[in-house]
């Protein structure tokens, strides 16, 4: 499913991996139901797809040492609704 942006920013790096519709990189989420053999349960897996670029992180306002997250994906309200419906469908399969 299309999404607005995907960002990965490891705390040990001053760069971020960034995929954005603003740069025509067509970020997407692949959401699927997979069987976990070890735990013997189905799980929902979210995979990031699309072209991307690496850029220097220069616009952060908080020091990197204070960050607690390392990734995010950004959705419009319509995309969020699509994701919610997809997760509901996969969970009830």
ABEGO torsion letter per residue (X at the ends): XBBABBBBBBAABABBBBBBAAAGAGBBBBBBBBBBAAAGBBBBBBBBBEBBBBBBBAABABBAAABABABBBBBBAAAAAAAAAAAAAAAAX
